[in-house]
Amino acid sequence: MSEQSGTRADGPFGGRHPTSHERMTGLPWDASYHDGPAPWDIDRPQPAIVRVASAGGFAGAVLDAGCGSGENALYVASLGLSVLGVDVAETALVIARDKAENRGIEVEFAVADAFQLERLRRRFDTVLDCGLFHTFDGDERARYVASLAAVTEHGGTLYVLCFSDIGPDTGPHPVGRDELTAAFDSGAGWQVAAIEPDRIQTRFHDDGAPAWLATIERI
């Protein structure tokens, strides 16, 4: 669910330009996993993602962008689908691979920059973003949306679960419905099919935080 620290020679951001969230905190995403579970790491898949899967929403090759420690990717892979989870947080990926081995689930995890997904040299029928989009500022969103389009098959589907600005006790990066729509209805090859209110479970929200679950089609 996060955007990694690189080698010491590369500095804390692995030689890449830090995201707006990283600039705000002064820490790379990888640091979120150094002292125990990250706030969004609930040791199980997000209920919203389970519901999408139960409705047959995942098909073909699946990409989990910002997979964190892998719970959503592991769940989708356990259904028999081919899944690649990517993140810039190397510590999170080590945790995710250990989970996959311990649970006997066949799934792939790799380091990748969300703004340069084309470097994967692969394309996917279904893409999942659980908690990544809302960490980007306006300029970053345009780059990210284009990066997603570069690896999503035409006719494919993207699911975005992000913090909403509606209701009390919102997450740290709340997004307005209009903001979410505008990011994908900007001529970048996407069409918003649905945006529904939902919840994101975190370690700091007993009943989850207000969220949007968006279904977005690659055209």
GIBELMO-V833798 format. One record per pair of residues at least 12 apart in sequence whose ideal C-beta (glycine too) atoms are under 10 Angstrom apart, sorted by the first residue. I is the first residue (numbers start at 1). GAP is how many residues later the second one is. D is the distance in whole Angstrom. If there is no record, write none. Layout:
I | GAP | D
I | GAP | D
This chain:
1 | 28 | 9
1 | 31 | 9
1 | 37 | 7
1 | 38 | 9
1 | 39 | 4
1 | 40 | 8
1 | 41 | 10
1 | 45 | 9
1 | 63 | 10
1 | 64 | 10
1 | 65 | 6
1 | 66 | 8
1 | 67 | 4
1 | 68 | 8
1 | 69 | 10
1 | 70 | 9
1 | 71 | 8
1 | 86 | 8
1 | 88 | 9
1 | 91 | 9
1 | 128 | 9
1 | 129 | 6
1 | 130 | 4
1 | 131 | 7
1 | 133 | 10
1 | 134 | 9
1 | 160 | 9
1 | 199 | 9
1 | 201 | 9
2 | 17 | 10
2 | 19 | 9
2 | 20 | 10
2 | 26 | 9
2 | 27 | 4
2 | 28 | 8
2 | 29 | 10
2 | 30 | 6
2 | 31 | 8
2 | 36 | 7
2 | 38 | 8
2 | 39 | 9
2 | 64 | 6
2 | 65 | 9
2 | 66 | 5
2 | 67 | 9
2 | 85 | 6
2 | 86 | 7
2 | 87 | 5
2 | 90 | 6
2 | 112 | 10
2 | 129 | 8
2 | 130 | 7
2 | 133 | 8
3 | 13 | 10
3 | 15 | 9
3 | 16 | 5
3 | 17 | 10
3 | 18 | 7
3 | 19 | 7
3 | 25 | 9
3 | 26 | 5
3 | 27 | 10
3 | 29 | 10
3 | 62 | 9
3 | 63 | 6
3 | 65 | 10
3 | 84 | 7
3 | 85 | 5
3 | 86 | 7
3 | 110 | 8
3 | 111 | 6
3 | 112 | 9
3 | 128 | 10
3 | 129 | 6
3 | 132 | 6
3 | 133 | 8
3 | 137 | 9
3 | 141 | 10
4 | 12 | 9
4 | 24 | 6
4 | 25 | 6
4 | 26 | 5
4 | 27 | 10
4 | 29 | 10
4 | 83 | 7
4 | 84 | 4
4 | 85 | 5
4 | 86 | 5
4 | 87 | 8
4 | 88 | 8
4 | 89 | 8
4 | 107 | 6
4 | 108 | 10
4 | 109 | 9
5 | 22 | 9
5 | 23 | 4
5 | 24 | 8
5 | 25 | 4
5 | 26 | 7
5 | 28 | 10
5 | 29 | 9
5 | 83 | 8
5 | 84 | 8
5 | 85 | 7
5 | 86 | 8
6 | 22 | 8
6 | 24 | 9
6 | 82 | 9
6 | 84 | 8
6 | 105 | 9
11 | 17 | 9
12 | 14 | 9
12 | 15 | 7
12 | 16 | 5
12 | 18 | 8
12 | 19 | 8
13 | 14 | 9
13 | 15 | 5
13 | 16 | 9
13 | 17 | 9
13 | 75 | 9
14 | 14 | 7
14 | 15 | 10
14 | 16 | 8
14 | 74 | 7
14 | 75 | 10
14 | 76 | 8
14 | 97 | 8
14 | 99 | 9
16 | 12 | 9
16 | 72 | 7
16 | 97 | 6
16 | 99 | 8
16 | 100 | 9
17 | 96 | 9
17 | 98 | 9
17 | 123 | 10
19 | 69 | 9
19 | 94 | 10
19 | 95 | 8
19 | 96 | 9
19 | 113 | 10
19 | 116 | 7
19 | 117 | 7
19 | 118 | 8
19 | 121 | 6
19 | 125 | 10
20 | 115 | 7
20 | 116 | 6
20 | 117 | 4
20 | 118 | 9
20 | 119 | 8
20 | 120 | 6
20 | 121 | 10
20 | 153 | 9
21 | 111 | 10
21 | 113 | 9
21 | 114 | 4
21 | 115 | 8
21 | 116 | 9
21 | 119 | 9
21 | 151 | 9
21 | 152 | 7
22 | 66 | 9
22 | 113 | 9
23 | 114 | 9
24 | 111 | 9
24 | 113 | 9
24 | 148 | 10
24 | 149 | 10
28 | 60 | 8
28 | 61 | 8
28 | 62 | 10
28 | 63 | 10
29 | 37 | 9
29 | 39 | 9
29 | 58 | 7
29 | 59 | 6
29 | 60 | 5
29 | 61 | 10
29 | 62 | 9
29 | 63 | 8
29 | 103 | 10
29 | 106 | 9
30 | 57 | 9
30 | 58 | 7
30 | 59 | 4
30 | 60 | 6
30 | 61 | 5
30 | 62 | 7
30 | 63 | 9
31 | 58 | 9
31 | 60 | 9
32 | 36 | 9
32 | 37 | 10
32 | 57 | 7
32 | 59 | 8
32 | 60 | 8
33 | 35 | 8
33 | 36 | 7
33 | 54 | 10
33 | 56 | 6
33 | 57 | 9
33 | 58 | 4
33 | 59 | 5
33 | 60 | 9
33 | 61 | 9
33 | 62 | 7
34 | 55 | 10
34 | 57 | 7
36 | 167 | 10
37 | 31 | 10
37 | 32 | 8
37 | 58 | 9
37 | 166 | 7
38 | 30 | 7
38 | 31 | 7
38 | 51 | 9
38 | 53 | 10
38 | 54 | 8
38 | 57 | 10
38 | 93 | 10
38 | 164 | 9
38 | 165 | 8
39 | 92 | 10
39 | 132 | 9
39 | 133 | 9
39 | 163 | 5
39 | 164 | 5
39 | 165 | 6
39 | 166 | 9
40 | 26 | 10
40 | 28 | 7
40 | 29 | 9
40 | 31 | 10
40 | 90 | 8
40 | 91 | 6
40 | 131 | 9
40 | 160 | 7
40 | 161 | 8
40 | 162 | 5
40 | 163 | 7
40 | 164 | 9
40 | 165 | 10
40 | 169 | 10
41 | 27 | 6
41 | 28 | 5
41 | 29 | 10
41 | 30 | 8
41 | 51 | 8
41 | 54 | 8
41 | 161 | 9
41 | 162 | 7
42 | 27 | 10
42 | 29 | 7
42 | 158 | 9
42 | 159 | 5
42 | 160 | 7
42 | 161 | 6
42 | 163 | 10
42 | 166 | 10
43 | 26 | 9
43 | 28 | 7
43 | 56 | 9
43 | 160 | 9
44 | 27 | 6
44 | 28 | 9
44 | 30 | 10
44 | 31 | 8
44 | 157 | 8
45 | 25 | 10
45 | 26 | 5
45 | 27 | 5
45 | 28 | 9
45 | 29 | 7
45 | 30 | 4
45 | 31 | 8
45 | 33 | 9
45 | 85 | 9
45 | 156 | 9
46 | 25 | 8
46 | 26 | 6
46 | 29 | 9
46 | 82 | 10
46 | 84 | 6
46 | 85 | 8
46 | 115 | 6
46 | 152 | 9
46 | 153 | 9
46 | 154 | 7
46 | 155 | 6
46 | 156 | 10
46 | 162 | 9
46 | 165 | 9
46 | 167 | 10
47 | 151 | 9
47 | 152 | 7
47 | 153 | 9
47 | 154 | 7
47 | 161 | 8
48 | 24 | 10
48 | 82 | 8
48 | 111 | 9
48 | 113 | 5
48 | 148 | 9
48 | 150 | 5
48 | 151 | 7
48 | 152 | 7
48 | 153 | 9
48 | 160 | 9
48 | 163 | 7
48 | 164 | 10
48 | 165 | 5
49 | 15 | 9
49 | 22 | 9
49 | 23 | 5
49 | 24 | 10
49 | 26 | 7
49 | 27 | 8
49 | 79 | 7
49 | 81 | 6
49 | 110 | 8
49 | 112 | 7
49 | 149 | 10
49 | 164 | 9
50 | 22 | 9
50 | 25 | 7
50 | 26 | 10
51 | 147 | 9
51 | 162 | 9
52 | 20 | 10
52 | 24 | 9
52 | 74 | 9
52 | 76 | 8
52 | 105 | 10
52 | 107 | 6
52 | 109 | 9
52 | 146 | 10
52 | 161 | 8
52 | 163 | 8
53 | 19 | 9
53 | 22 | 7
53 | 23 | 6
53 | 25 | 10
53 | 26 | 6
53 | 28 | 9
53 | 73 | 10
53 | 75 | 10
53 | 106 | 10
54 | 25 | 10
56 | 23 | 10
57 | 19 | 10
57 | 69 | 7
57 | 71 | 9
57 | 100 | 7
57 | 102 | 7
57 | 158 | 8
58 | 17 | 10
58 | 18 | 5
58 | 19 | 10
58 | 21 | 7
58 | 23 | 6
58 | 25 | 9
58 | 67 | 9
58 | 68 | 5
58 | 69 | 10
58 | 70 | 8
58 | 99 | 9
58 | 101 | 8
59 | 22 | 8
59 | 66 | 6
59 | 67 | 6
59 | 97 | 9
59 | 98 | 8
60 | 21 | 8
60 | 22 | 8
60 | 63 | 10
60 | 64 | 7
60 | 65 | 3
60 | 66 | 6
60 | 93 | 8
60 | 95 | 10
60 | 96 | 8
60 | 97 | 10
61 | 20 | 8
61 | 21 | 5
61 | 22 | 8
61 | 23 | 8
61 | 61 | 7
61 | 62 | 7
61 | 63 | 5
61 | 64 | 5
61 | 65 | 8
61 | 66 | 10
61 | 90 | 10
61 | 92 | 8
61 | 95 | 9
62 | 14 | 6
62 | 15 | 8
62 | 17 | 10
62 | 19 | 5
62 | 20 | 7
62 | 21 | 5
62 | 22 | 7
62 | 23 | 9
62 | 45 | 9
62 | 62 | 6
62 | 63 | 7
62 | 64 | 5
62 | 65 | 7
62 | 66 | 7
62 | 94 | 10
62 | 95 | 10
63 | 19 | 10
63 | 20 | 8
63 | 21 | 5
63 | 22 | 8
63 | 23 | 7
63 | 49 | 9
63 | 54 | 8
63 | 57 | 8
63 | 59 | 8
63 | 60 | 9
63 | 61 | 4
63 | 62 | 9
63 | 63 | 7
63 | 64 | 5
63 | 65 | 7
63 | 66 | 9
63 | 85 | 9
63 | 88 | 6
63 | 89 | 8
63 | 93 | 9
63 | 95 | 9
64 | 12 | 7
64 | 13 | 9
64 | 19 | 6
64 | 20 | 7
64 | 21 | 4
64 | 22 | 7
64 | 23 | 9
64 | 32 | 10
64 | 43 | 9
64 | 45 | 9
64 | 60 | 10
64 | 62 | 10
64 | 63 | 8
64 | 64 | 5
64 | 65 | 8
64 | 66 | 7
64 | 68 | 10
64 | 95 | 10
65 | 19 | 9
65 | 20 | 8
65 | 21 | 6
65 | 22 | 8
65 | 47 | 8
65 | 49 | 6
65 | 52 | 7
65 | 59 | 9
65 | 62 | 6
65 | 63 | 7
65 | 64 | 5
65 | 65 | 9
65 | 67 | 6
65 | 68 | 9
65 | 79 | 9
65 | 82 | 9
65 | 83 | 7
65 | 86 | 9
65 | 93 | 9
65 | 95 | 10
66 | 19 | 9
66 | 20 | 7
66 | 21 | 6
66 | 22 | 8
66 | 23 | 9
66 | 26 | 9
66 | 46 | 10
66 | 48 | 6
66 | 62 | 9
66 | 63 | 6
66 | 64 | 7
66 | 65 | 7
66 | 66 | 3
66 | 67 | 9
66 | 69 | 8
66 | 78 | 10
67 | 16 | 9
67 | 17 | 9
67 | 18 | 3
67 | 19 | 6
67 | 20 | 5
67 | 22 | 9
67 | 25 | 8
67 | 26 | 8
67 | 29 | 6
67 | 40 | 9
67 | 42 | 7
67 | 43 | 9
67 | 45 | 10
67 | 61 | 8
67 | 62 | 10
67 | 63 | 8
67 | 65 | 9
68 | 17 | 8
68 | 19 | 6
68 | 21 | 7
68 | 24 | 5
68 | 25 | 9
68 | 27 | 8
68 | 28 | 7
68 | 62 | 8
68 | 63 | 8
68 | 64 | 9
69 | 16 | 9
69 | 18 | 9
69 | 20 | 9
69 | 22 | 9
69 | 23 | 5
69 | 24 | 8
69 | 25 | 9
69 | 26 | 4
69 | 27 | 5
69 | 28 | 10
69 | 29 | 9
69 | 30 | 7
69 | 40 | 10
70 | 13 | 9
70 | 15 | 5
70 | 17 | 9
70 | 22 | 8
70 | 23 | 8
70 | 25 | 7
70 | 26 | 3
70 | 27 | 8
70 | 28 | 9
70 | 29 | 6
70 | 30 | 7
70 | 33 | 10
70 | 35 | 9
70 | 37 | 7
70 | 39 | 6
71 | 14 | 10
71 | 24 | 10
71 | 25 | 8
71 | 28 | 8
71 | 59 | 9
72 | 13 | 8
72 | 56 | 6
72 | 58 | 5
72 | 59 | 9
72 | 87 | 10
72 | 89 | 9
73 | 12 | 4
73 | 13 | 9
73 | 14 | 10
73 | 23 | 7
73 | 26 | 10
73 | 27 | 9
73 | 32 | 9
73 | 34 | 6
73 | 35 | 9
73 | 36 | 7
73 | 55 | 8
73 | 57 | 9
74 | 22 | 7
74 | 25 | 6
74 | 26 | 6
74 | 29 | 7
74 | 31 | 5
74 | 33 | 6
74 | 35 | 10
75 | 30 | 9
75 | 32 | 10
76 | 29 | 10
76 | 31 | 8
76 | 50 | 8
76 | 52 | 7
77 | 23 | 8
77 | 26 | 10
77 | 28 | 5
77 | 29 | 6
77 | 30 | 4
77 | 31 | 9
78 | 22 | 10
78 | 25 | 8
78 | 26 | 9
78 | 27 | 5
78 | 28 | 9
78 | 29 | 8
80 | 26 | 9
81 | 25 | 10
81 | 26 | 9
81 | 44 | 9
81 | 45 | 8
82 | 24 | 9
82 | 25 | 9
82 | 26 | 8
82 | 42 | 9
82 | 43 | 9
83 | 17 | 10
83 | 22 | 9
83 | 23 | 9
83 | 24 | 5
83 | 25 | 7
83 | 26 | 9
83 | 41 | 9
83 | 43 | 9
83 | 45 | 9
84 | 23 | 8
84 | 24 | 5
84 | 25 | 8
84 | 26 | 6
84 | 28 | 9
84 | 36 | 8
84 | 38 | 7
84 | 40 | 8
84 | 67 | 10
85 | 12 | 10
85 | 15 | 9
85 | 22 | 7
85 | 23 | 7
85 | 24 | 5
85 | 25 | 8
85 | 27 | 9
85 | 43 | 9
86 | 22 | 9
86 | 23 | 7
86 | 24 | 5
86 | 25 | 7
86 | 26 | 4
86 | 27 | 9
86 | 28 | 8
86 | 31 | 7
86 | 34 | 7
86 | 65 | 10
87 | 22 | 8
87 | 23 | 8
87 | 24 | 7
87 | 25 | 7
87 | 26 | 10
87 | 27 | 8
87 | 45 | 9
88 | 23 | 6
88 | 24 | 7
88 | 25 | 6
88 | 26 | 7
88 | 27 | 10
89 | 22 | 9
90 | 21 | 6
92 | 17 | 9
92 | 19 | 10
93 | 16 | 5
93 | 17 | 7
93 | 18 | 6
93 | 19 | 10
94 | 15 | 9
95 | 14 | 9
96 | 12 | 10
96 | 13 | 5
97 | 12 | 5
110 | 12 | 10
112 | 35 | 10
112 | 39 | 10
113 | 34 | 8
114 | 15 | 9
114 | 18 | 6
114 | 19 | 9
114 | 21 | 9
114 | 22 | 8
114 | 26 | 9
114 | 29 | 9
114 | 30 | 6
114 | 33 | 6
114 | 34 | 8
115 | 21 | 9
115 | 25 | 7
115 | 28 | 5
115 | 29 | 6
115 | 31 | 9
115 | 32 | 5
115 | 33 | 10
116 | 27 | 9
116 | 31 | 6
116 | 34 | 9
117 | 27 | 9
117 | 29 | 9
117 | 30 | 4
117 | 31 | 7
117 | 32 | 9
117 | 33 | 6
117 | 34 | 5
117 | 35 | 9
118 | 28 | 9
118 | 29 | 7
118 | 31 | 9
118 | 32 | 4
118 | 33 | 6
119 | 28 | 9
119 | 31 | 9
119 | 32 | 9
120 | 27 | 10
120 | 30 | 9
120 | 31 | 6
121 | 30 | 9
122 | 29 | 6
123 | 27 | 9
123 | 28 | 6
123 | 29 | 7
123 | 30 | 5
123 | 31 | 9
123 | 33 | 8
123 | 95 | 10
124 | 24 | 9
124 | 27 | 6
124 | 28 | 6
124 | 29 | 7
124 | 32 | 6
124 | 33 | 10
124 | 34 | 9
124 | 94 | 10
125 | 27 | 8
125 | 28 | 5
125 | 30 | 8
125 | 31 | 5
125 | 32 | 8
125 | 93 | 9
126 | 26 | 8
126 | 27 | 9
126 | 30 | 6
126 | 31 | 5
126 | 32 | 8
126 | 33 | 8
126 | 92 | 10
127 | 21 | 6
127 | 22 | 10
127 | 24 | 7
127 | 25 | 5
127 | 26 | 9
127 | 29 | 7
127 | 30 | 7
127 | 31 | 4
127 | 32 | 7
127 | 33 | 9
127 | 89 | 9
127 | 91 | 8
128 | 29 | 10
128 | 30 | 8
128 | 31 | 5
128 | 32 | 8
128 | 33 | 8
129 | 15 | 9
129 | 19 | 8
129 | 29 | 7
129 | 30 | 7
129 | 31 | 5
129 | 32 | 7
129 | 33 | 8
129 | 85 | 9
129 | 87 | 9
130 | 29 | 8
130 | 30 | 8
130 | 31 | 5
130 | 32 | 8
130 | 70 | 8
130 | 81 | 10
130 | 83 | 10
131 | 29 | 9
131 | 30 | 7
131 | 31 | 7
131 | 32 | 8
131 | 40 | 8
131 | 42 | 9
131 | 69 | 6
131 | 71 | 9
131 | 80 | 9
132 | 12 | 8
132 | 28 | 8
132 | 29 | 9
132 | 30 | 8
133 | 12 | 9
133 | 15 | 9
133 | 25 | 10
133 | 27 | 5
133 | 28 | 9
133 | 29 | 5
133 | 30 | 9
133 | 40 | 9
133 | 42 | 7
133 | 46 | 10
133 | 47 | 8
133 | 50 | 8
133 | 51 | 9
133 | 79 | 9
133 | 81 | 9
134 | 26 | 9
134 | 27 | 9
134 | 28 | 4
134 | 29 | 5
134 | 30 | 9
134 | 31 | 10
134 | 37 | 7
134 | 38 | 9
134 | 39 | 4
134 | 40 | 7
134 | 41 | 5
134 | 45 | 9
134 | 46 | 9
134 | 66 | 9
134 | 77 | 9
134 | 78 | 9
135 | 27 | 9
135 | 28 | 9
135 | 36 | 10
135 | 37 | 9
135 | 38 | 5
135 | 40 | 10
136 | 26 | 10
136 | 37 | 8
136 | 39 | 10
136 | 47 | 9
137 | 36 | 9
138 | 41 | 8
138 | 44 | 9
138 | 45 | 8
141 | 34 | 9
141 | 38 | 8
141 | 39 | 9
141 | 41 | 9
141 | 42 | 5
141 | 43 | 9
141 | 45 | 9
141 | 47 | 10
142 | 41 | 7
142 | 44 | 7
142 | 46 | 8
144 | 39 | 8
144 | 44 | 10
145 | 13 | 9
145 | 38 | 6
145 | 39 | 6
145 | 40 | 10
145 | 41 | 7
145 | 43 | 5
145 | 44 | 9
145 | 45 | 7
145 | 71 | 9
146 | 40 | 9
146 | 42 | 5
146 | 43 | 8
146 | 44 | 10
147 | 41 | 10
148 | 12 | 9
148 | 36 | 9
148 | 40 | 8
148 | 41 | 9
148 | 42 | 8
148 | 68 | 9
148 | 70 | 8
149 | 35 | 9
149 | 39 | 5
149 | 40 | 4
149 | 41 | 7
149 | 69 | 7
149 | 70 | 10
150 | 38 | 10
150 | 39 | 9
151 | 67 | 10
152 | 37 | 8
152 | 38 | 9
152 | 64 | 9
152 | 65 | 9
152 | 66 | 4
153 | 65 | 7
154 | 35 | 8
154 | 63 | 9
154 | 64 | 6
154 | 65 | 7
155 | 62 | 7
155 | 63 | 6
155 | 64 | 8
156 | 60 | 10
156 | 61 | 8
156 | 62 | 5
156 | 63 | 10
157 | 36 | 8
157 | 58 | 7
157 | 59 | 7
157 | 60 | 6
157 | 61 | 7
158 | 26 | 8
158 | 32 | 7
158 | 34 | 10
158 | 35 | 10
158 | 56 | 8
158 | 57 | 8
158 | 58 | 4
158 | 59 | 8
158 | 60 | 7
159 | 54 | 7
159 | 55 | 7
159 | 56 | 6
159 | 57 | 8
160 | 15 | 9
160 | 20 | 7
160 | 23 | 9
160 | 24 | 8
160 | 32 | 10
160 | 35 | 9
160 | 51 | 10
160 | 52 | 7
160 | 53 | 7
160 | 54 | 4
160 | 55 | 8
160 | 56 | 7
161 | 37 | 7
161 | 38 | 9
161 | 39 | 6
161 | 50 | 6
161 | 51 | 7
161 | 52 | 5
161 | 53 | 8
162 | 12 | 9
162 | 13 | 5
162 | 17 | 10
162 | 18 | 7
162 | 33 | 10
162 | 36 | 10
162 | 38 | 8
162 | 49 | 6
162 | 50 | 6
162 | 51 | 9
162 | 52 | 8
163 | 12 | 6
163 | 37 | 6
163 | 39 | 9
163 | 46 | 6
163 | 47 | 7
163 | 48 | 6
163 | 49 | 8
164 | 12 | 8
164 | 13 | 8
164 | 16 | 9
164 | 31 | 9
164 | 33 | 7
164 | 34 | 8
164 | 35 | 9
164 | 36 | 9
164 | 45 | 8
164 | 46 | 4
164 | 47 | 5
164 | 48 | 5
164 | 49 | 9
165 | 12 | 8
165 | 13 | 10
165 | 14 | 8
165 | 45 | 8
165 | 47 | 9
166 | 31 | 7
166 | 44 | 5
166 | 45 | 9
166 | 46 | 8
167 | 30 | 8
167 | 32 | 10
167 | 42 | 9
167 | 43 | 4
167 | 44 | 10
168 | 41 | 10
168 | 42 | 8
169 | 35 | 9
169 | 36 | 6
169 | 37 | 9
169 | 38 | 8
169 | 39 | 9
169 | 40 | 6
169 | 41 | 7
170 | 30 | 10
170 | 35 | 9
170 | 39 | 6
170 | 40 | 5
170 | 41 | 9
171 | 29 | 6
171 | 31 | 7
171 | 33 | 9
171 | 34 | 8
171 | 37 | 10
171 | 38 | 4
171 | 39 | 8
171 | 40 | 8
172 | 30 | 10
172 | 32 | 10
172 | 37 | 9
174 | 35 | 9
174 | 36 | 8
174 | 37 | 9
174 | 38 | 10
175 | 36 | 9
175 | 37 | 7
175 | 39 | 10
176 | 36 | 9
177 | 15 | 10
177 | 18 | 6
177 | 20 | 9
177 | 35 | 6
177 | 37 | 9
178 | 17 | 10
179 | 33 | 10
180 | 12 | 8
180 | 15 | 6
180 | 32 | 6
180 | 34 | 6
180 | 36 | 9
181 | 14 | 7
181 | 31 | 10
181 | 33 | 8
181 | 35 | 10
183 | 31 | 10
183 | 33 | 9
184 | 30 | 8
184 | 32 | 5
184 | 33 | 9
185 | 31 | 9
188 | 30 | 10
188 | 31 | 10
189 | 28 | 10
189 | 29 | 6
189 | 30 | 6
190 | 26 | 5
190 | 27 | 7
190 | 28 | 6
190 | 29 | 7
191 | 24 | 10
191 | 25 | 7
191 | 26 | 5
191 | 27 | 8
191 | 28 | 5
192 | 22 | 6
192 | 23 | 8
192 | 24 | 5
192 | 25 | 8
193 | 21 | 8
193 | 22 | 5
193 | 23 | 6
193 | 24 | 5
194 | 18 | 10
194 | 19 | 8
194 | 20 | 7
194 | 21 | 5
194 | 22 | 9
194 | 23 | 10
195 | 17 | 5
195 | 18 | 7
195 | 19 | 5
195 | 20 | 8
195 | 21 | 9
196 | 15 | 9
196 | 16 | 7
196 | 17 | 5
196 | 18 | 8
196 | 19 | 8
197 | 13 | 7
197 | 14 | 7
197 | 15 | 7
197 | 16 | 8
198 | 12 | 8
198 | 13 | 5
198 | 14 | 7
198 | 15 | 4
198 | 16 | 9
199 | 12 | 5
199 | 14 | 9
200 | 12 | 9
200 | 13 | 9
